[in-house]
Amino acid sequence: MSNEEARSWNEQIIEEFRANAGSVAQFGGKGLVILHHTGAKSGASYVSPLAGIAADGGAWVIVASNAGKDNHPAWFHNVQAHPEVRLEVPGDDAVATLELSARVADDAERDRYFAQMVARAPQFAEYEKGTTRKIPVVVLEPAA
């Protein structure tokens, strides 16, 4: 898939997400979030639809799988450089937008959250098998 095709696909996913209170049919309904992040080098604003799960204390968890490729996705580098992010999450009647701060999960958290993500979306186990890197998990916590 070319970069242009990927952008178009992402735009369609985001549009459906927003129109349906966070539900996207091809992903089995809810289970996606929309990450707003700032480019590590460019400072440009980006928007990425990702699989996400709610965690304790109003936090959310996303996984830097990059579909099992051997490099981290661009958004991962961006949130490390600029941890203050916005996250659109599914709601009962509408999408909610949260102001959060990103951090990479420690090993114990990573393993626990990664297992939860695999239970919800088994393809993440395949992504892990497809790469030699340890796939990072990012915790998005309410900004202080």
C-alpha positions in Angstrom: 0.0 0.0 0.0 1.4 3.4 -1.0 1.6 6.3 1.5 -1.2 8.0 -0.4 -3.4 4.8 -0.3 -2.6 4.5 3.4 -3.6 8.1 4.1 -6.9 7.6 2.2 -7.7 4.4 4.1 -6.9 6.1 7.4 -9.1 9.0 6.5 -12.0 6.7 5.8 -11.5 4.9 9.1 -11.4 8.2 11.0 -14.5 9.4 9.3 -16.5 6.2 10.1 -15.1 6.3 13.7 -16.3 9.9 14.3 -19.7 9.3 12.6 -20.5 6.2 14.7 -19.3 7.1 18.2 -16.1 5.2 17.8 -17.5 2.1 16.0 -15.8 0.9 12.9 -17.4 -2.1 11.2 -14.3 -3.7 9.7 -12.7 -3.8 13.1 -15.7 -5.4 14.8 -17.1 -2.2 16.3 -15.3 -0.5 19.1 -11.6 -1.1 19.8 -10.0 1.7 17.9 -8.8 5.1 19.1 -7.6 8.1 17.1 -4.2 9.4 18.3 -3.3 13.1 17.6 0.5 13.5 17.8 3.2 16.0 16.9 6.1 15.1 14.5 9.4 14.5 16.4 11.4 16.5 13.8 8.9 18.3 11.8 6.6 19.6 14.5 3.7 18.9 12.2 0.4 17.5 13.5 -0.6 14.0 12.7 -3.6 11.8 13.3 -3.4 8.0 13.5 -6.2 5.4 14.0 -4.9 2.6 16.3 -6.1 -0.3 18.3 -6.5 0.9 21.9 -7.7 -0.5 25.2 -8.9 1.4 28.3 -6.6 1.0 31.4 -6.9 2.0 35.0 -7.3 5.6 36.2 -8.5 7.0 32.9 -5.5 5.8 31.0 -5.4 4.2 27.6 -3.0 1.7 26.0 -1.7 1.5 22.4 0.8 -0.9 20.9 3.6 0.1 18.5 3.3 -3.0 16.4 3.7 -1.5 13.0 2.0 -4.6 11.7 5.0 -6.7 12.7 7.6 -4.8 10.7 11.1 -4.6 12.1 11.0 -0.8 12.8 8.8 1.2 15.1 5.9 3.2 13.6 6.5 6.9 13.1 3.9 7.8 15.7 6.0 6.0 18.4 9.0 8.2 17.8 6.7 11.2 17.8 5.1 10.5 21.2 8.5 9.9 22.7 9.7 13.3 21.5 6.3 15.0 22.3 4.4 13.0 24.9 1.5 15.4 25.2 -1.2 14.0 22.9 -4.9 14.1 22.3 -6.9 10.8 22.0 -10.3 10.4 20.5 -12.0 7.4 22.2 -15.4 5.6 21.7 -18.3 6.8 23.7 -22.0 5.8 24.1 -23.4 8.5 21.9 -20.3 10.4 20.6 -16.5 10.3 20.4 -14.8 11.9 23.4 -11.4 13.7 23.2 -8.9 13.3 26.0 -5.7 15.2 26.8 -3.1 12.6 27.8 0.6 12.2 28.3 2.4 9.2 26.7 5.0 7.0 28.3 6.5 3.7 27.3 5.3 0.9 29.6 7.9 -0.8 31.8 8.5 -4.6 31.1 5.8 -5.9 33.6 3.2 -3.4 32.3 4.1 -4.1 28.7 3.7 -7.8 29.1 0.3 -7.5 30.9 -1.1 -4.9 28.5 0.2 -6.7 25.4 -1.5 -9.9 26.6 -4.8 -7.9 27.0 -4.4 -6.5 23.4 -3.7 -10.0 22.1 -6.9 -11.3 23.8 -8.9 -8.6 22.1 -7.1 -8.6 18.8 -5.2 -11.9 18.1 -3.3 -10.5 15.1 -1.0 -8.7 17.6 0.5 -12.2 18.5 1.3 -12.7 14.8 2.9 -9.2 14.6 5.1 -10.1 17.5 6.2 -13.4 15.8 7.0 -11.4 12.6 9.7 -9.2 14.1 12.8 -9.5 16.1 12.1 -6.3 18.1 10.2 -6.3 21.3 7.1 -4.4 20.4 6.6 -1.5 22.7 3.4 -0.7 24.6 2.6 3.0 25.2 0.5 4.1 28.2 -1.5 7.3 27.7 -2.3 8.8 31.0 -4.4 11.9 31.9 -2.2 15.0 31.7 -1.3 16.4 35.1 
